[in-house]
């Protein structure tokens, strides 16, 4: 009788221990599950935040403006009537067509003594391009060495967009004035890239 009683007690202890171990394991599993789910949920939120905080490069310039028109045809007719505007550019921004003859990093008084008359229009280039060379375009446009291609080598060329040197060489056939070169390169990339914006 005593032996049977001891067996019952032993079995009860064994079952109690097993139940306790299983209960602890289940509790640990339950505690881990929400942490993993939260970690998975946090992934997209972090990614969205990093996209919202995407880097933007900003630079102020001064365009020498001769007129603004409602159509490209009227702007072209205006340019054609003045031989002095043979190196100017027509830039479309939000449905308006601006006639600019140079793009300076600061105002130059002597530039205002031109025909037809002109004034400086302050503008800001914003680049949020994912490509590093395109992101740096506002700064690159400010640096004269990149406009005249003087003092750069093949290794330096990785700092600018792939077609930069080719396009700069084409403009250099028309003029050596860095402010005119800057204008035409700025127009090219502004028209080409959605991630490059101009504000007034």
ZICORVEN-V265418 format. One record per residue. RES is the residue in one letter. PSI is psi in whole degrees, 0 to 359 (none if undefined). D_LAST is the distance of its C-alpha to the last C-alpha in whole Angstrom. Layout:
[[RES/PSI/D_LAST] [RES/PSI/D_LAST]]
//
This chain:
[[X/317/101] [X/323/99] [X/318/98] [X/319/96] [X/320/95] [X/321/93] [X/319/92] [X/317/90] [X/317/88] [X/315/87] [X/319/86] [X/319/84] [X/318/83] [X/314/81] [X/319/80] [X/318/78] [X/315/77] [X/317/75] [X/319/74] [X/316/72] [X/314/71] [X/319/70] [X/318/68] [X/317/66] [X/316/65] [X/320/64] [X/317/62] [X/317/60] [X/319/59] [X/324/58] [X/326/56] [X/325/54] [X/311/53] [X/327/50] [X/317/49] [X/319/49] [X/318/47] [X/321/44] [X/320/44] [X/320/43] [X/327/41] [X/335/39] [X/300/38] [X/327/35] [X/317/34] [X/319/33] [X/317/32] [X/318/29] [X/318/28] [X/326/28] [X/321/25] [X/329/23] [X/25/23] [X/139/22] [X/145/20] [X/133/17] [X/131/16] [X/140/12] [X/137/12] [X/138/10] [X/169/10] [X/115/10] [X/135/11] [X/106/14] [X/133/13] [X/344/16] [X/165/15] [X/137/14] [X/161/16] [X/350/17] [X/157/20] [X/327/20] [X/314/23] [X/324/22] [X/318/20] [X/321/23] [X/320/25] [X/313/23] [X/318/23] [X/336/26] [X/355/27] [X/107/26] [X/333/28] [X/348/26] [X/20/23] [X/345/25] [X/13/23] [X/175/20] [X/145/18] [X/118/16] [X/124/13] [X/126/13] [X/116/10] [X/47/11] [X/2/14] [X/148/13] [X/110/14] [X/135/12] [X/111/15] [X/144/14] [X/347/17] [X/162/16] [X/108/14] [X/159/15] [X/348/15] [X/158/15] [X/139/16] [X/114/19] [X/319/21] [X/337/23] [X/341/20] [X/347/20] [X/65/23] [X/165/23] [X/127/24] [X/164/22] [X/155/20] [X/168/17] [X/162/14] [X/131/12] [X/119/8] [X/133/6] [X/161/5] [X/129/6] [X/131/9] [X/127/11] [X/126/15] [X/28/17] [X/139/20] [X/332/23] [X/125/25] [X/318/25] [X/321/24] [X/326/21] [X/324/20] [X/1/20] [X/315/18] [X/322/15] [X/320/18] [X/319/20] [X/337/17] [X/335/18] [X/113/21] [X/329/23] [X/329/26] [X/339/25] [X/321/23] [X/350/27] [X/26/29] [X/135/31] [X/24/33] [X/154/32] [X/184/35] [X/322/35] [X/324/35] [X/332/32] [X/344/30] [X/345/30] [X/351/27] [X/162/25] [X/154/25] [X/323/28] [X/7/27] [X/306/25] [X/316/28] [X/314/29] [X/320/26] [X/320/26] [X/323/29] [X/316/28] [X/325/26] [X/340/28] [X/336/30] [X/326/28] [X/154/27] [X/2/27] [X/115/24] [X/332/22] [X/330/19] [X/320/20] [X/315/21] [X/316/18] [X/311/16] [X/324/18] [X/320/19] [X/316/15] [X/315/15] [X/309/19] [X/329/18] [X/318/14] [X/333/17] [X/326/20] [X/125/18] [X/337/17] [X/2/17] [X/120/14] [X/157/10] [X/130/7] [X/155/4] [X/none/0]]
//
